[in-house]
Amino acid sequence: MKSIIRKIAALAALAVLTLSFNVLGSDKAIKTSDSKVTWKGYKVTGSHEGTIGIQSGSLSFDGDQLTGGSIVIDMTSIHVTDLQGEYKNKLEGHLRSDDFFGVESHTAAKIDFTAVKAISKNAYAVTADLTVKGKTNPVKFEISIYGNKATASLKIDRTKYGVKYGSANFFEGLKDKAIYDEFDIIVDLVF
């Protein structure tokens, strides 16, 4: 009889423990091969765009409500999609150089959610710490969640991360060679 009571007590404890973890929340790993990050940078005479890979990441949920997240970007995977051949290779090399993202020394960038607030059924206002080239600054953006997919758009001022090449705010006389300080990132996640 005592062994039956112990077994029932153990099962009850296991059930309570399991429910506690479900109530407290869960992390859902980002499927890096199914997710996509696109970027677009602007200059006086036009723009360039491309992709960059996600190394790892997860989104945190309490039930179906987003509560946090963290994403690591593989800076070595930066690609240009609007050019071909020699010009594509030159721009990719320049973006990887110390003039821009210095990927030999800074192979990853990271975004860590610090605050998440629901603004509608599927949309959230997020404050996060973005680290690029070893420099961390707060960013704000909205993220939308639908089932196992999320999408967000960010506007990033590259000069806050020490990426000043071609910035009219730091170099005089650039004229039509100036590169705008802000660039866009669009993130499509599958988890």
Solvent accessible surface area in square Angstrom, and as a share of the most:
residue,aa,sasa,rsa
1,M,172,0.77
2,K,150,0.64
3,S,61,0.39
4,I,99,0.50
5,I,100,0.51
6,R,169,0.62
7,K,133,0.56
8,I,108,0.55
9,A,58,0.45
10,A,62,0.48
11,L,119,0.59
12,A,54,0.42
13,A,63,0.49
14,L,108,0.54
15,A,52,0.41
16,V,98,0.56
17,L,98,0.49
18,T,69,0.40
19,L,112,0.56
20,S,44,0.28
21,F,128,0.54
22,N,97,0.50
23,V,102,0.58
24,L,139,0.69
25,G,24,0.23
26,S,58,0.37
27,D,101,0.52
28,K,83,0.35
29,A,73,0.57
30,I,10,0.05
31,K,99,0.42
32,T,54,0.31
33,S,109,0.70
34,D,89,0.46
35,S,16,0.11
36,K,107,0.45
37,V,3,0.02
38,T,37,0.21
39,W,23,0.08
40,K,69,0.29
41,G,19,0.18
42,Y,69,0.26
43,K,64,0.27
44,V,72,0.42
45,T,88,0.51
46,G,36,0.35
47,S,39,0.25
48,H,39,0.18
49,E,71,0.32
50,G,2,0.02
51,T,38,0.22
52,I,15,0.08
53,G,28,0.27
54,I,16,0.08
55,Q,105,0.47
56,S,51,0.33
57,G,21,0.20
58,S,29,0.19
59,L,0,0.00
60,S,28,0.18
61,F,7,0.03
62,D,67,0.35
63,G,58,0.55
64,D,113,0.59
65,Q,80,0.36
66,L,7,0.03
67,T,74,0.43
68,G,11,0.11
69,G,13,0.12
70,S,33,0.21
71,I,10,0.05
72,V,29,0.17
73,I,25,0.13
74,D,40,0.21
75,M,14,0.06
76,T,63,0.37
77,S,26,0.17
78,I,7,0.04
79,H,81,0.36
80,V,0,0.00
81,T,73,0.42
82,D,62,0.32
83,L,45,0.22
84,Q,142,0.63
85,G,45,0.44
86,E,109,0.49
87,Y,153,0.58
88,K,50,0.21
89,N,95,0.49
90,K,122,0.52
91,L,34,0.17
92,E,13,0.06
93,G,38,0.37
94,H,55,0.24
95,L,15,0.08
96,R,68,0.25
97,S,40,0.26
98,D,112,0.58
99,D,63,0.33
100,F,12,0.05
101,F,22,0.09
102,G,1,0.01
103,V,13,0.08
104,E,166,0.75
105,S,87,0.56
106,H,61,0.27
107,T,72,0.42
108,A,41,0.32
109,A,6,0.05
110,K,81,0.34
111,I,15,0.08
112,D,51,0.26
113,F,25,0.10
114,T,83,0.48
115,A,54,0.42
116,V,36,0.21
117,K,142,0.60
118,A,54,0.42
119,I,84,0.43
120,S,67,0.43
121,K,175,0.74
122,N,46,0.24
123,A,19,0.15
124,Y,5,0.02
125,A,38,0.29
126,V,3,0.02
127,T,39,0.22
128,A,0,0.00
129,D,50,0.26
130,L,12,0.06
131,T,41,0.24
132,V,14,0.08
133,K,38,0.16
134,G,61,0.58
135,K,98,0.41
136,T,75,0.44
137,N,33,0.17
138,P,96,0.60
139,V,20,0.12
140,K,162,0.69
141,F,19,0.08
142,E,109,0.49
143,I,3,0.02
144,S,28,0.18
145,I,15,0.08
146,Y,135,0.52
147,G,72,0.69
148,N,69,0.36
149,K,116,0.49
150,A,4,0.03
151,T,56,0.33
152,A,8,0.06
153,S,72,0.47
154,L,16,0.08
155,K,121,0.51
156,I,11,0.06
157,D,38,0.20
158,R,10,0.03
159,T,19,0.11
160,K,118,0.50
161,Y,5,0.02
162,G,27,0.26
163,V,1,0.00
164,K,79,0.33
165,Y,92,0.35
166,G,8,0.08
167,S,0,0.00
168,A,68,0.53
169,N,118,0.60
170,F,100,0.42
171,F,98,0.41
172,E,173,0.78
173,G,66,0.64
174,L,42,0.21
175,K,168,0.71
176,D,80,0.41
177,K,154,0.65
178,A,7,0.05
179,I,40,0.20
180,Y,115,0.44
181,D,22,0.11
182,E,83,0.37
183,F,29,0.12
184,D,33,0.17
185,I,23,0.12
186,I,81,0.41
187,V,16,0.09
188,D,63,0.33
189,L,3,0.01
190,V,26,0.15
191,F,21,0.09
